[in-house]
Amino acid sequence: MSDNFSGSFSSLKVHDWPERDRTLWLEARRQGGFLDDAGPAADWRPSTVVTAEYHYGTFLWWLRERDSLDANATSEARASLDTIRAFIDDYARDHAASSVAAVVRVIADMVRVTATDADVRWIYEAARRLKRKATPVKPLSHRMCPAADLAAVADALMERGEALLEDDPARSALLFRDGLLILTETCLPLRRKNCAGLRLGHTLFPDEDRYRVAFPADAMKNGHPFEGWYPVWLTSKLDLYIETVRPNLLGCVPDEGWLWLGRRGEPLQGATISSRLREVLRQTLGVPLSLHAFRHSATTDIAIHAPAEIGIARSVLGHASPLSARFYDLSSNMEASARYQKMMSDMIRENAGQTE
């Protein structure tokens, strides 16, 4: 463990990187033309770019905290064996091995594309070894919750929000929004980038008696287009939010159609949505459930309550590779969504009957 570092980690924004790093990174991302070759990172997905900038910024921040961020050094020189070992020691103090492995792999990626002659095989091997050693920080069961419990919290929040519509529109909007977020993610558990990417007329459409979600291939992690449907019984709640509640959040901000807005009308980012839901569910259910954990919960509910339907998880979650494909080969995402939502609705009704 290094002697000169103590404290929580942060990340340097790209504009705070040393000029040499910024220049080489921009060059690596350069799109090719008729006479020029593209940079080695030109075809990286936008989400990959964001992750790379954040994790490499973490490495640079750590170097700065240790007073060893040489503005003139190359990325290859920075990623020496001793430096990477020290970084791993420090970062592993408060992060799971899988998280450490992810950052080390990004460091290797960044060295590879900004110092194209560098030998980074040993850095990739270090990341692979860390990943093999990784174990969950917490049991997965601590990050899941039954759909019936989530729906009960969502309904309570929306009821409180609707009751305050006239007396306290701002507070009302936040309560209703949080409840609807929980309910929509329970019905159709999207990845956080896609949840934040819901946009009226672009990725979210009224479709007869329900709302349809549609993302093109380049917006999906697996590179495949995705379609999903919210259940009919959710339509009235979405209508109320879109027509009455959302304008209270939007205020005087120009409307670009983003579904999920903050208190000042700004579109919510995926990380913000996840943090907000985690805190709401920690306060209400005692379970700090992240946005991604809704996906674990959905799969678990299917496995427990309808094991014969496990094949629908692939379509519900938008996975590219089959999940227990031997059970089903569904040609319709709508059919998969309908099966899952019927199962979830039955669970909610059963739970309500037991508590009456």
Secondary structure as GFF3:
##gff-version 3
##sequence-region A 1 356
A	DSSP	three_ten_helix	14	16	.	.	.	ID=ss1
A	DSSP	alpha_helix	19	28	.	.	.	ID=ss2
A	DSSP	alpha_helix	46	65	.	.	.	ID=ss3
A	DSSP	alpha_helix	75	78	.	.	.	ID=ss4
A	DSSP	alpha_helix	81	91	.	.	.	ID=ss5
A	DSSP	alpha_helix	97	114	.	.	.	ID=ss6
A	DSSP	alpha_helix	121	133	.	.	.	ID=ss7
A	DSSP	three_ten_helix	140	143	.	.	.	ID=ss8
A	DSSP	alpha_helix	147	163	.	.	.	ID=ss9
A	DSSP	alpha_helix	169	187	.	.	.	ID=ss10
A	DSSP	alpha_helix	192	196	.	.	.	ID=ss11
A	DSSP	beta_strand	204	207	.	.	.	ID=ss12
A	DSSP	beta_strand	210	215	.	.	.	ID=ss13
A	DSSP	three_ten_helix	217	219	.	.	.	ID=ss14
A	DSSP	beta_strand	226	229	.	.	.	ID=ss15
A	DSSP	three_ten_helix	232	234	.	.	.	ID=ss16
A	DSSP	alpha_helix	235	240	.	.	.	ID=ss17
A	DSSP	pi_helix	241	245	.	.	.	ID=ss18
A	DSSP	alpha_helix	246	250	.	.	.	ID=ss19
A	DSSP	alpha_helix	270	285	.	.	.	ID=ss20
A	DSSP	alpha_helix	293	305	.	.	.	ID=ss21
A	DSSP	three_ten_helix	307	312	.	.	.	ID=ss22
A	DSSP	alpha_helix	313	317	.	.	.	ID=ss23
A	DSSP	alpha_helix	333	355	.	.	.	ID=ss24
###
